[in-house]
Amino acid sequence: MTNQGLLDKVIEVFDGEIMIPNQWRVDGSNGKQYTVNWDKYHRQYSCTCLGYTYRRKCRHITELSNSFYLKRKGVSNVKNIWK
């Protein structure tokens, strides 16, 4: 699969929008949109949702990270379980 194909699949499955490299706009469960960022230097994600603000982890990051991991492992049917 090409890089563009992988990006299209992530957008389709995760229902997110890639804004700039290493940054995704995702829909929350309450209809709000959040931004998930990947800091390639510190190798960590961040999110603009309140869950990440208070706990330093959130389901938006978990789902995005898991979708990349499963895609790399070759799992073809990656589901978005929180929507």
ROFITI-339325 format. One record per residue: residue number from 1; residue in three letters; x negated, y negated, z of N, C-alpha, C, O in turn. Coordinates in nm, 4 decimals, m for minus. Layout:
REM ROFITI-339325
[NUM, "Ala", [X, Y, Z], [X, Y, Z], [X, Y, Z], [X, Y, Z]]
...
This chain:
REM ROFITI-339325
[1, "Met", [m0.0840, 0.1175, 0.0000], [0.0000, 0.0000, 0.0000], [m0.0886, m0.1239, 0.0000], [m0.1877, m0.1304, 0.0727]]
[2, "Thr", [m0.0527, m0.2205, m0.0808], [m0.1294, m0.3440, m0.0888], [m0.1018, m0.4305, 0.0340], [m0.0067, m0.4067, 0.1085]]
[3, "Asn", [m0.1862, m0.5303, 0.0534], [m0.1650, m0.6225, 0.1659], [m0.0310, m0.6923, 0.1549], [0.0398, m0.7064, 0.2546]]
[4, "Gln", [0.0052, m0.7365, 0.0349], [0.1334, m0.8042, 0.0174], [0.2482, m0.7084, 0.0451], [0.3492, m0.7478, 0.1035]]
[5, "Gly", [0.2338, m0.5826, 0.0037], [0.3368, m0.4831, 0.0315], [0.3537, m0.4604, 0.1799], [0.4658, m0.4471, 0.2292]]
[6, "Leu", [0.2419, m0.4559, 0.2518], [0.2475, m0.4390, 0.3964], [0.3154, m0.5590, 0.4625], [0.3977, m0.5419, 0.5524]]
[7, "Leu", [0.2815, m0.6796, 0.4185], [0.3435, m0.7991, 0.4742], [0.4935, m0.8010, 0.4469], [0.5725, m0.8357, 0.5347]]
[8, "Asp", [0.5326, m0.7637, 0.3255], [0.6752, m0.7582, 0.2923], [0.7475, m0.6567, 0.3796], [0.8595, m0.6817, 0.4242]]
[9, "Lys", [0.6844, m0.5427, 0.4043], [0.7452, m0.4388, 0.4872], [0.7607, m0.4858, 0.6319], [0.8640, m0.4612, 0.6941]]
[10, "Val", [0.6588, m0.5534, 0.6858], [0.6664, m0.6046, 0.8226], [0.7800, m0.7060, 0.8337], [0.8560, m0.7032, 0.9305]]
[11, "Ile", [0.7921, m0.7950, 0.7361], [0.8988, m0.8946, 0.7381], [1.0343, m0.8254, 0.7325], [1.1258, m0.8618, 0.8065]]
[12, "Glu", [1.0476, m0.7257, 0.6449], [1.1748, m0.6538, 0.6308], [1.2119, m0.5782, 0.7573], [1.3256, m0.5864, 0.8037]]
[13, "Val", [1.1164, m0.5043, 0.8136], [1.1435, m0.4188, 0.9286], [1.1554, m0.5000, 1.0566], [1.2469, m0.4785, 1.1361]]
[14, "Phe", [1.0634, m0.5929, 1.0765], [1.0607, m0.6673, 1.2019], [1.1544, m0.7871, 1.2007], [1.1843, m0.8439, 1.3057]]
[15, "Asp", [1.2007, m0.8256, 1.0826], [1.2884, m0.9411, 1.0664], [1.2175, m1.0681, 1.1123], [1.2766, m1.1540, 1.1776]]
[16, "Gly", [1.0911, m1.0778, 1.0770], [1.0125, m1.1966, 1.1093], [0.9697, m1.2665, 0.9824], [0.9921, m1.2165, 0.8722]]
[17, "Glu", [0.9086, m1.3812, 0.9979], [0.8623, m1.4600, 0.8848], [0.7188, m1.4997, 0.9119], [0.6888, m1.5560, 1.0172]]
[18, "Ile", [0.6295, m1.4711, 0.8183], [0.4901, m1.5093, 0.8347], [0.4780, m1.6561, 0.7969], [0.5112, m1.6955, 0.6850]]
[19, "Met", [0.4305, m1.7362, 0.8906], [0.4223, m1.8802, 0.8691], [0.2870, m1.9175, 0.8094], [0.2810, m1.9802, 0.7037]]
[20, "Ile", [0.1814, m1.8803, 0.8748], [0.0440, m1.8976, 0.8290], [m0.0294, m1.7711, 0.8715], [0.0249, m1.6933, 0.9499]]
[21, "Pro", [m0.1510, m1.7479, 0.8224], [m0.2207, m1.6264, 0.8653], [m0.2268, m1.6152, 1.0183], [m0.2595, m1.7114, 1.0878]]
[22, "Asn", [m0.1952, m1.4978, 1.0678], [m0.1986, m1.4667, 1.2108], [m0.0920, m1.5400, 1.2917], [m0.1089, m1.5607, 1.4119]]
[23, "Gln", [0.0174, m1.5795, 1.2268], [0.1267, m1.6450, 1.2972], [0.2592, m1.6019, 1.2339], [0.2754, m1.6081, 1.1120]]
[24, "Trp", [0.3544, m1.5579, 1.3183], [0.4829, m1.5074, 1.2702], [0.5961, m1.5757, 1.3442], [0.5874, m1.5982, 1.4649]]
[25, "Arg", [0.7029, m1.6088, 1.2719], [0.8250, m1.6596, 1.3339], [0.9189, m1.5407, 1.3473], [0.9461, m1.4713, 1.2493]]
[26, "Val", [0.9682, m1.5172, 1.4679], [1.0538, m1.4016, 1.4935], [1.1843, m1.4478, 1.5567], [1.1896, m1.5518, 1.6224]]
[27, "Asp", [1.2891, m1.3694, 1.5360], [1.4192, m1.3988, 1.5950], [1.4304, m1.3304, 1.7300], [1.3980, m1.2124, 1.7434]]
[28, "Gly", [1.4760, m1.4042, 1.8295], [1.5003, m1.3478, 1.9613], [1.6396, m1.2881, 1.9685], [1.7193, m1.3038, 1.8760]]
[29, "Ser", [1.6686, m1.2207, 2.0768], [1.7974, m1.1542, 2.0926], [1.9118, m1.2545, 2.1107], [2.0278, m1.2192, 2.0891]]
[30, "Asn", [1.8821, m1.3769, 2.1494], [1.9865, m1.4774, 2.1714], [2.0003, m1.5745, 2.0544], [2.0675, m1.6769, 2.0671]]
[31, "Gly", [1.9381, m1.5443, 1.9413], [1.9496, m1.6279, 1.8227], [1.8424, m1.7350, 1.8090], [1.8344, m1.8003, 1.7049]]
[32, "Lys", [1.7607, m1.7544, 1.9104], [1.6521, m1.8515, 1.9014], [1.5374, m1.7930, 1.8198], [1.5252, m1.6712, 1.8065]]
[33, "Gln", [1.4543, m1.8803, 1.7657], [1.3361, m1.8352, 1.6934], [1.2124, m1.8683, 1.7758], [1.2025, m1.9752, 1.8360]]
[34, "Tyr", [1.1178, m1.7737, 1.7770], [0.9939, m1.7904, 1.8509], [0.8765, m1.7706, 1.7566], [0.8916, m1.7119, 1.6495]]
[35, "Thr", [0.7615, m1.8185, 1.7958], [0.6406, m1.8038, 1.7168], [0.5434, m1.7143, 1.7919], [0.5098, m1.7397, 1.9076]]
[36, "Val", [0.4986, m1.6084, 1.7236], [0.3969, m1.5187, 1.7782], [0.2664, m1.5496, 1.7056], [0.2617, m1.5522, 1.5826]]
[37, "Asn", [0.1614, m1.5727, 1.7826], [0.0293, m1.6038, 1.7277], [m0.0694, m1.4940, 1.7639], [m0.0600, m1.4345, 1.8712]]
[38, "Trp", [m0.1641, m1.4670, 1.6747], [m0.2741, m1.3756, 1.7016], [m0.4018, m1.4579, 1.7021], [m0.4374, m1.5197, 1.6018]]
[39, "Asp", [m0.4706, m1.4585, 1.8158], [m0.5991, m1.5270, 1.8280], [m0.7084, m1.4259, 1.7965], [m0.7392, m1.3392, 1.8782]]
[40, "Lys", [m0.7669, m1.4376, 1.6773], [m0.8649, m1.3370, 1.6344], [m0.9961, m1.3459, 1.7123], [m1.0717, m1.2488, 1.7160]]
[41, "Tyr", [m1.0240, m1.4583, 1.7734], [m1.1480, m1.4720, 1.8496], [m1.1361, m1.4093, 1.9883], [m1.2294, m1.3446, 2.0358]]
[42, "His", [m1.0219, m1.4284, 2.0527], [m0.9993, m1.3692, 2.1845], [m0.9276, m1.2352, 2.1751], [m0.9113, m1.1657, 2.2753]]
[43, "Arg", [m0.8847, m1.1991, 2.0538], [m0.8183, m1.0718, 2.0255], [m0.6961, m1.0509, 2.1148], [m0.6838, m0.9493, 2.1831]]
[44, "Gln", [m0.6065, m1.1489, 2.1125], [m0.4840, m1.1364, 2.1913], [m0.3712, m1.2138, 2.1244], [m0.3938, m1.3090, 2.0498]]
[45, "Tyr", [m0.2494, m1.1701, 2.1535], [m0.1293, m1.2364, 2.1044], [m0.0805, m1.3387, 2.2053], [m0.1124, m1.3308, 2.3240]]
[46, "Ser", [m0.0023, m1.4353, 2.1567], [0.0719, m1.5259, 2.2430], [0.2071, m1.5507, 2.1765], [0.2219, m1.5312, 2.0559]]
[47, "Cys", [0.3050, m1.5935, 2.2549], [0.4401, m1.6163, 2.2042], [0.4972, m1.7407, 2.2702], [0.4591, m1.7759, 2.3818]]
[48, "Thr", [0.5884, m1.8067, 2.2010], [0.6478, m1.9292, 2.2545], [0.7714, m1.9033, 2.3400], [0.8348, m1.9985, 2.3854]]
[49, "Cys", [0.8075, m1.7768, 2.3631], [0.9263, m1.7463, 2.4436], [0.8966, m1.7619, 2.5935], [0.7809, m1.7646, 2.6354]]
[50, "Leu", [1.0026, m1.7719, 2.6721], [0.9867, m1.7877, 2.8171], [0.9271, m1.6633, 2.8824], [0.8530, m1.6739, 2.9801]]
[51, "Gly", [0.9591, m1.5456, 2.8289], [0.9028, m1.4226, 2.8837], [0.7514, m1.4247, 2.8832], [0.6878, m1.3885, 2.9822]]
[52, "Tyr", [0.6929, m1.4673, 2.7710], [0.5473, m1.4756, 2.7626], [0.4946, m1.5877, 2.8514], [0.3897, m1.5734, 2.9142]]
[53, "Thr", [0.5663, m1.6981, 2.8568], [0.5228, m1.8116, 2.9386], [0.5073, m1.7704, 3.0846], [0.4109, m1.8098, 3.1501]]
[54, "Tyr", [0.6016, m1.6914, 3.1361], [0.5987, m1.6532, 3.2774], [0.5232, m1.5244, 3.3065], [0.4592, m1.5129, 3.4110]]
[55, "Arg", [0.5296, m1.4262, 3.2149], [0.4711, m1.2947, 3.2431], [0.3486, m1.2597, 3.1591], [0.2823, m1.1593, 3.1851]]
[56, "Arg", [0.3182, m1.3415, 3.0591], [0.2075, m1.3149, 2.9669], [0.2261, m1.1867, 2.8856], [0.1292, m1.1287, 2.8367]]
[57, "Lys", [0.3515, m1.1433, 2.8717], [0.3880, m1.0347, 2.7819], [0.5348, m1.0505, 2.7476], [0.6126, m1.1038, 2.8267]]
[58, "Cys", [0.5723, m1.0040, 2.6292], [0.7117, m1.0138, 2.5880], [0.7404, m0.9079, 2.4822], [0.6489, m0.8491, 2.4246]]
[59, "Arg", [0.8684, m0.8849, 2.4580], [0.9059, m0.7813, 2.3617], [0.8763, m0.8228, 2.2186], [0.8612, m0.7361, 2.1325]]
[60, "His", [0.8677, m0.9505, 2.1905], [0.8351, m0.9951, 2.0558], [0.6938, m0.9510, 2.0190], [0.6702, m0.9006, 1.9092]]
[61, "Ile", [0.6010, m0.9702, 2.1111], [0.4627, m0.9280, 2.0893], [0.4536, m0.7758, 2.0839], [0.3864, m0.7201, 1.9971]]
[62, "Thr", [0.5212, m0.7094, 2.1764], [0.5177, m0.5628, 2.1800], [0.5680, m0.5032, 2.0493], [0.5042, m0.4142, 1.9931]]
[63, "Glu", [0.6815, m0.5516, 2.0006], [0.7387, m0.4981, 1.8776], [0.6510, m0.5277, 1.7560], [0.6325, m0.4413, 1.6704]]
[64, "Leu", [0.5978, m0.6483, 1.7482], [0.5116, m0.6832, 1.6357], [0.3851, m0.5991, 1.6375], [0.3454, m0.5440, 1.5348]]
[65, "Ser", [0.3222, m0.5892, 1.7523], [0.1997, m0.5099, 1.7655], [0.2262, m0.3629, 1.7353], [0.1482, m0.2993, 1.6645]]
[66, "Asn", [0.3360, m0.3083, 1.7884], [0.3697, m0.1679, 1.7624], [0.3982, m0.1431, 1.6150], [0.3618, m0.0382, 1.5619]]
[67, "Ser", [0.4629, m0.2385, 1.5480], [0.4925, m0.2189, 1.4061], [0.3640, m0.2128, 1.3252], [0.3542, m0.1332, 1.2318]]
[68, "Phe", [0.2645, m0.2956, 1.3590], [0.1356, m0.2890, 1.2901], [0.0653, m0.1565, 1.3194], [0.0112, m0.0930, 1.2289]]
[69, "Tyr", [0.0665, m0.1152, 1.4456], [0.0009, 0.0089, 1.4859], [0.0629, 0.1299, 1.4157], [m0.0086, 0.2145, 1.3618]]
[70, "Leu", [0.1959, 0.1374, 1.4167], [0.2632, 0.2512, 1.3548], [0.2436, 0.2516, 1.2036], [0.2293, 0.3578, 1.1431]]
[71, "Lys", [0.2428, 0.1357, 1.1438], [0.2200, 0.1283, 0.9993], [0.0799, 0.1766, 0.9656], [0.0600, 0.2459, 0.8658]]
[72, "Arg", [m0.0174, 0.1399, 1.0488], [m0.1548, 0.1839, 1.0266], [m0.1678, 0.3348, 1.0435], [m0.2493, 0.3984, 0.9767]]
[73, "Lys", [m0.0874, 0.3922, 1.1331], [m0.0888, 0.5360, 1.1557], [m0.0132, 0.6118, 1.0477], [m0.0189, 0.7347, 1.0426]]
[74, "Gly", [0.0573, 0.5398, 0.9615], [0.1265, 0.6046, 0.8513], [0.2722, 0.6363, 0.8769], [0.3336, 0.7085, 0.7983]]
[75, "Val", [0.3292, 0.5849, 0.9839], [0.4710, 0.6064, 1.0116], [0.5498, 0.5168, 0.9159], [0.5334, 0.3948, 0.9165]]
[76, "Ser", [0.6340, 0.5771, 0.8350], [0.7008, 0.5001, 0.7305], [0.8287, 0.4330, 0.7774], [0.8694, 0.3324, 0.7194]]
[77, "Asn", [0.8932, 0.4858, 0.8808], [1.0211, 0.4304, 0.9239], [1.0043, 0.3624, 1.0595], [1.0380, 0.4199, 1.1630]]
[78, "Val", [0.9526, 0.2409, 1.0586], [0.9327, 0.1644, 1.1813], [1.0610, 0.0882, 1.2104], [1.1066, 0.0094, 1.1275]]
[79, "Lys", [1.1201, 0.1112, 1.3290], [1.2461, 0.0481, 1.3635], [1.2256, m0.0654, 1.4617], [1.1344, m0.0632, 1.5443]]
[80, "Asn", [1.3114, m0.1633, 1.4510], [1.3153, m0.2735, 1.5449], [1.4202, m0.2378, 1.6497], [1.5395, m0.2508, 1.6227]]
[81, "Ile", [1.3795, m0.1932, 1.7683], [1.4731, m0.1383, 1.8663], [1.5405, m0.2435, 1.9515], [1.6390, m0.2116, 2.0181]]
[82, "Trp", [1.4934, m0.3669, 1.9534], [1.5494, m0.4655, 2.0439], [1.6550, m0.5535, 1.9813], [1.7091, m0.6409, 2.0490]]
[83, "Lys", [1.6860, m0.5341, 1.8568], [1.7842, m0.6203, 1.7928], [1.9174, m0.5507, 1.7797], [2.0126, m0.6089, 1.7276]]
